[in-house]
Each structure stands twice: as structure tokens, then as C-alpha cells.
Amino acid sequence: MQANTKKKFVAGLSITSNVILSVLKIITGILSGSLSIISEAIHSLSDFLASVLTFFSVMKSSQPADSDHPYGHGKYEDMAGFIEGILIILAALFIIWEASKKIIFGINMDTENNIGIAVMFLAVVLNIFVSSLLFRVAKETNSISLYADGQHLRTDVYSSLGVMLGLVLIKITGHSILDPVIAILVAVVIFRVGYSISKKAGNSLLDHSLPEENINNIKQIIKGCSANVTLKRNSIKARQVGPTKDIDLILQFNENTSICECHKICDEIENQIRTLYPNCSISIHAEPICYGRNCQKTCEKQTNTAET
């Protein structure tokens, strides 16, 4: 299965599972009167919206570059990941607000837990399966939006598991105050994940540099390729654009290196970088190592000497 087909399939599967779980949790929350289940329903609704955004972004990012987007459509995935993170944060804040009101004002919290426990168990199993698929395809295709959607569902696994255990404790102890307390604990976990996703996607949108590890790997490839080439100081520009890494390099060659040899070395460097980072766009500018303010005068002097 091709990469884009895989991405579209798992994004569509995520939408389907979130629709099913959202409907089940809403009905269960109303029937049981449990705030923690209703909070989980809100969480699943945000998952559904996030899945729709992911599917849209995957469809757009898979389109080839055109006259309006000469560098491709990869930023759609970064934007979707950022919006997903914001949705997670908003869902967490809403849950905390509603749970706090129940605790402060002592709203009646009589709940029916059996159906809630069963639905939460189903949510845990289904979300483990779907999020695992999302993470696997996200790693294969370097997709930030699929990764964000997988994180979204993985938080749903933890939160659903926490709610399920809380409902069991309420059933055993009879202390219904545990319901909003558990909802707040779940919301804190959700908030942290939302912040992490938004930060990562926001860095990509703002063309944040690739991690230092990636930069060092590129430097090592250049250093080990040939004695005739060096990397110009502070000349690596590397960023993540959706599933693609954009890498710009300025390489300096010894003045006696022929154009053919220069081209051969550049090809070798590109091939090694693409072997390490398969989905990347590389641009290399080559210049003589003597390039600078006096380079033209030096070259003219060498040329005149050779002519005489």
C-alpha cells in the first residue's frame, strides 16, 4: 500500500471510530448522569473534529506542488496538528470548569455505573488499536498530523481507563464525589498532551530548525564524504514541512576541484542524506573555498599568470 493511501486509510478509520465512541459516550453519559463520562464524550467529540482535520490535511498535503504552492502542501499537516492541539486544550479546560462546579456547588451526583464501565472498556480497546495504527503510519510517512491524531486517541485511552477505574471505585465505595475529581485528573493529562502537540506543530509552522541530532548527522555525512569539501560555517538551513524535511547547504570546495568532481561529491552527499532521511528536499550551493571579498582579485591574478 502506498504511503498516501495508508495515510488516508488510517485517517478515515480514526474518523469512523471517533463517531462511534462519541455517540456511545454521549448516550451513556446522559443515561448514567456521570460527569466523567460526559467529559469523555466531549473528549471524543474533539477527537472526531481532529480526525476530520487530519483527513483533510492528509488529502491536501498529498497533492503535488503547483503554481500557487511551489514548495508543496506539507504545511496543511502542520496547521492541522496545531489546531488539534488547541482543540485538546479547550476540551480539557471545559472539563475542569464543569467538574469544579460540581465539587464547589455540590450538585447531585447520583450515577449508574455498569453501562459506563462497559462503554469505557470498549473505548480503551478500540482506541489502543486505532492509535497504534496511526503511530505506525505516522512514523513511516513522517506525518505530524497523523502523529497528533494518534496522540489525541492515546490520551483517550488513558482518560477512558481512568474513568472506568473511577466508576468501579464509585460503585465499590459509594463516594460519588470521585466522579468530578477523576474528570479533573483526566483533564490535566489531556491539557499536557494538547500543549505538547501545539508546540511541536507550531515550531514547524514557524520554520523551526530540525533537531540538533539531525543537523549533526548531516554534518557528519559531509565531513566523511571527501577531503575536497567542507561545510561553510553556519550555512545549514533545515526545517520540517509537513512530512518533508527541507535542507539547504552551502559547500566549499578546494579551488583545484573540477566541476565534474564537485558535482559527483554533491550527488554522493545528497544520496547519503536521503538514505538517512528518505522524505527530504535538498538544495546545495557550491562555491570555492577562497570565496570572499578578495576572491575575484585572486582568481583574476591566477588567470593572468596562466595566460602569460
Secondary structure, DSSP 8 states (H G I E B T S, - for coil): --HHHHHHHHHHHHHHHHHHHHHHHHHHHHHH--HHHHHHHHHHHHHHHHHHHHHHHHHHHTS---SS-TT-STHHHHHHHHHHHHHHHHHHHHHHHHHHHHHHHT-------HHHHHHHHHHHHHHHHHHHHHHHHHHHHT-HHHHHHHHHHHHHHHHHHHHHHHHHHHHHH--TTHHHHHHHHHHHHHHHHHHHHHHHHHHHHTT-B--HHHHHHHHHHHHHH-TTEEE-TT--EEEEETTEEEEEEEEEE-TT--HHHHHHHHHHHHHHHHHHSSSEEEEEEEEETT-STTHHHHHHHHHHHHH-
